Amino acid sequence: MIEKGKISAGQLGILTLLLVGATGILTVPSITAKHAERDMWMSPIWSSISGFLTIYIAFQLEKLYPNKSIIEYSEAILGRWLGKISGLFVLFFLLHGCGGVVREYGEFIIGAFLQRTPLTVVIWSLVITCSFGVRGGLEVLARCSQVFFPICVVIFLVVIVSLIPDLKPYHILPILEFGLTPSLEGSIIPHSWFVQFFLISFLLPFLRKGNGKGLLWGNVTVTALMLIFVVTNLTCLFLFDDKLTSRLTYPVYTAIRFSNPAGFLSHLESLVMMFWIMAGFVQTSVWYYSLVLGCAQWLGLSDYRPIVFPMGMLIAMNAVWVAPNLSTLITLISTTEIFFKYTVLLALPIILLSIALLRKRWLH
């Protein structure tokens, strides 16, 4: 095996929760409100179906092809050449996705806090920091996530509780005025966050044997993320109403920036920055790790560490190239990237699992 480290089911759950939730908390409320309006709080419930489905598919493929990632069992299922082509497609997606995550991080940091800092400085700072984490291996990333997770939970709770005095619950009324259609339409884009749970397939081969709670922790993580998105959407809805929420780029950050709980606590937006830096590090590192591990497997290398820094350069350049500005980046996330994620993280795994099951039945 290229990776020698092992992680527990709990560490797997924490890694994937921060992987998917880091960017979602900041941007999902605004994106959802544009389509679901007052029923935006329901959309994450429908979106979570994709999360449960991708977790199930990932574990089924792991059961059929133990200790292999999608890069490796694609060749076993589709044959050498088709498997190599599909693996290359997945690697291109990972490079593009990791660059997008880094760019989102950079845009938020310079837009909210470091307005005079060049975007490239923030991007390279994150990529270089994550490079050392990725070179340290999966166990290092898992332990970092364990340290950051309680802090992120406390920050999230402090932010939500501090906003309670300003909430106006009547903004939710009338519920289901136009039926389920708006909330279902609003769930289409958040689905693209939940399908990211399939990246767990790169981590499953390194789950400690005898730790049979992986699937349970995967489903718990999806449920937890769904509840976090519901609470976040409700908070933004109660505070701003759906119309204003849909016009804000980062509703949660805007809310905490102008809140003043107890009349003397101020500048709580620094907590949002702390949350974003810690969660963003874990999220970027898992994408980065999946990319270099998959690339090493595709090339047949015995170790992924020699390509960590060269791949980091590609990620940083892709982060700069992926969109000319923030508005274009948001449009990309809300349109093209949805179908890209659906194709690689949902459609391709379904096809691979279907072929694998048919082949198994035919052989028997």
N, C-alpha and C positions, 0 to 999 in steps of 0.2 A: 504494500500500500504506500502511496505517495505521502499521505498524512499519517503520522504515528499517534497523534493525540486522540483522546476520547472525551466525550462530553456526556453528561447525564440528561435524562428526559426533561428535567426542570430547566437546565441551562439551555436546552434546545428551545423550549417554550419562550424563555425570556429573549433569546436572540431573535426569534421570528417575530415576537410582538414589537420589539423596537425596530426591526427591519421594515415592517409594514406600516407601523403607526406613526413613525417620526414625521414624515411629510404630511400624512393624512390629517392630523389634528389641526394643522395650520391652514390647509387649503380645501379640505372636503366640505366644510360648511358653506363656503361661498359657491363652490361648484354645484352642490346639491340644491341650494336655495334657488338657483336660476331655473330649475326645472320642476322641483317638487313644491316650491313655495312654502305654505304653512305646514305641509305634511313632510317637510324635509327630515324630521326626526325619525320617520319610519323607513326611509330609504336604506340606511345601513342594515336594517333587519333583512331586507330582500337581498342586499349585496352579500351578506355573510354566507348565503347559499353557495356562492362560488368558492369561498374559503373552505367550507366543509368538503366540497367536492374535490378540490385540488389536494387537500390533505389526504383524503381517502385514496385518490389515484396514486399519489406519491408513495404511500405505504404499500399499496398493492403491487406496484412495480418493484419496490424494494424487496417484497416477499418473493416475487418471481425471480429477481436478479439481485441477490444479496451482495452487499459491499460494492455496488456499482452505482455510478451517477447516470444521469440521462445521456451524457456524452458517451459512456461506455455501453450501456444496454441498447442504445440506438443501433449500434453496429450488430449486436446480437439479434435484434428483432428485424431490422430492415436489410441486413447484409452489409458488407464492408463499405461499398461505395455510397449507397444511399444513406447509410449510417454516418459516414464522414460528412456528407453534404448537409444532413440535418444537424449534425453536431456543429458544423461551421456556422450555420444559421443561428443556432442557439448562442454561440460565442459572440457573434456580431450583435445579437440582441442584448447580451450581458454588457458588452462594451458601451453600446448606446444607452442602455438603462442606467449604468453606473455613472456615465457622463452627465445624464439628465439629473440624477440625484445630487451630484456635486454642484451642478449649476443652480439647482433650487436652493441648496444650502448657501451658496455664494450670493445669490440675488437677495435672499432674506437678510443675511448679515449686513451687506452694504446698504440695502434699502432701509433697514430699521435702525442700525447702530453705527456702522462705519461708513458714512456717506462719502467721505473723501478718500477712502482706501480703494485702490484699483481692484477690479474684480479678479484679475489674474492672481493677485497676491493672496486673496482669500482662498481661491481654488487650489493653488499650489500648496498652501499651508495645510489644508485638509488632506490632500492626496499624499503629501510626504508623511504626515502624522499617521495616516491609515496604513501606509506602506510598511512602517515598522511593526504595526500591530499584525498585519497579514503575514509578514515574515516570521513573526513569533509563533504562528500556528493557530489552529482552531481553539485550543485550550486557553490561550491568552485572550482571544476575543470573547470566549465564553465567560471567563473570570472578570473581564472588564465590564461585560454586560451585567453581571451579578452585582458589581459595585455601583454601577450607574442606575440600575433599575429602581432601587428603593428611593434614591434621590429624585428621579423623574416622577415617581408616584406621588411623593410628598409635594413637589412643585405643582403637579397637575391638580391635586386636591386643594392646595393653597389658592391657586388661581380661581378655581371654580367656587370655592367657599367665599372668597373675597368679593365675588360678583353677585352673590345672593341678594344683598339689600337693593340692588338696582334692577332685579329681574321683574318682568311684567308677564305673568303666565297667561294673561288673556290674549296675547299675541298668537297663541296656538289655535284659537277659535276662529271659525268653525272647523272642527276636525272632519276630514274626508268630505269636504264640501263638493268636490268634483270626483268622488270615488277614489279607487286605488290607483288610477292611471297616473296622476302626477308623481306620486311616491315611487311608482315603478319606473317611470322615466328618469326620475332623479337618482335611481339606484344604478343606472347603466354605467356612469363614470366611476363611482366607488367600487363597482365590480372589479375594475382594473387594479385596485389596491389589493383586494382580497385574493385575486389569482396569484399575486406575488408569493403566497404561501407555498407555491410549488418549488420555490428555491430551496425549500427544506430537503429536496431530493439530493442536493449536494452535501448535506450535513448528516443524513440518515446513516450512511455507511460507517460513520464514526461515533454512532450512539453506542454506549457501553452495552455489551452483551449481558443478558440477564436483567436488563432494565426494560421490562416489557410495557412501560407506561408511555411510550412515545406517542402512540395514536391518541391516548387520552389527553396528554398534554397538548398535542396539536389541536384537538377540538376545544379544549379549555382556552387556548390562546385565541382561536377564532372568536369564541364567545366573548372573551374579555375585550377584544378589539371592537367587536360590534357594539358592546355596551359603552365603551369609551366614545365611539363616534356618535352614538345616540345622545349621550350626556352632553357632548360638545355641541352638537347641532341644536339640542334643546336650549342650552345656555345662550347661544348666539341668537336663536329665535326669540327667546324671552327678552333679551336685552335690546336687540336692534329691530326686530320684526324681519320678515322674509325679504322685503324689498331692499332694505339697506344692507342686509347681510350679503345679498347677491352682488352688490356693487363694491364690496370690500375685498381686497386681495387676501389679507390675513385677518379675518374677523376676531379670532381669539386674541391676537396681539393688540389689535386696535382697542378691544374691550379692556384689557388689563392696563393699557397705557393711560387711559383716561379715567380709570377707577381710582378711588381714594378711600379705601375701607377704614373705618374707625376715625376718619377725619385727619389722620396724621401719617398714615403709611403711604408712601409715594414711591415712584420709580420701581414698581413691581415688575415692569417689563424686563428688568434684568434677569428675573427668574425664567422668563420665556427664553431669553438668550442662553442661559445656562442649560435649560432643558434641550434646546435645539442643538447645542454643541455636543452634548453627551449622546443624545439619541441619534444625531446626524453622524457622529463618529461610528457608532455601531452599525447603523444602516449602510453607510458607505463601505465599511470594512467587510460586511457580509457579501454585498454585491461584488466587491473587489476580490475577495477570497474565492467566491464561486467562479469568477472569470479566470483567475490565474490557475486554479485547480483544474477547471475544465479544459483550459488551453494546454496544460501539461499532459492531461489524459489524452487529448486529441492528438498531440504530437508524439505521444509515447515516451515522455520524459520520466526519469526516475525521481525527480524532485521539482517542485514548482517554485522554489525560492529564487533561483537565478533569474526568473522572468518577472519577478514582482516589480522591480523598479522600472524596467522598460515598459511594462504594461501600465504602470502609473503615469508615465509620460503620455501614453496614448489616451488614457482616461482624462487627464488634464486638458489635453488639446481638444478632445471631443467635447468636454464640458464648455469650452469657449466657443466651439463651432456649432453646437447643437441648436442654438437660437440666437438671433442678433440682439434681442432685448427681452424684458420680462413679459410683456404682453404677448409676444410671439411664443414664448415658452409655455405660458398658460394655455394658449390656443392649441399648441402641440399636445400638451397633456390631456386636453379635453377632446381631442379629435383623433389624429393619426396614431398617437401612442396607445390609445385604447385597443385598437384593432391589432396592433403589434403585440401587445401583451396577451390579448385573447388567443391569438394564433400560436404563440410560442409556449405560453404557460397553461393553456387550457386545451385548445384544439389538438396540438401535437401530442401531449401526454395521453389524451383520450384515444387518439389513433394508435399510438404505441401500445397502450394497454389492450385495446381491442384486438390488434394483430397478435400480440403475445398470448392472449387467452384463446384465440382461434387456433393458433399454432399448437398450443398445449393440448387442446381438445382433439385436434386432428392427429397428433402424434399418439394419443392414447386410444 
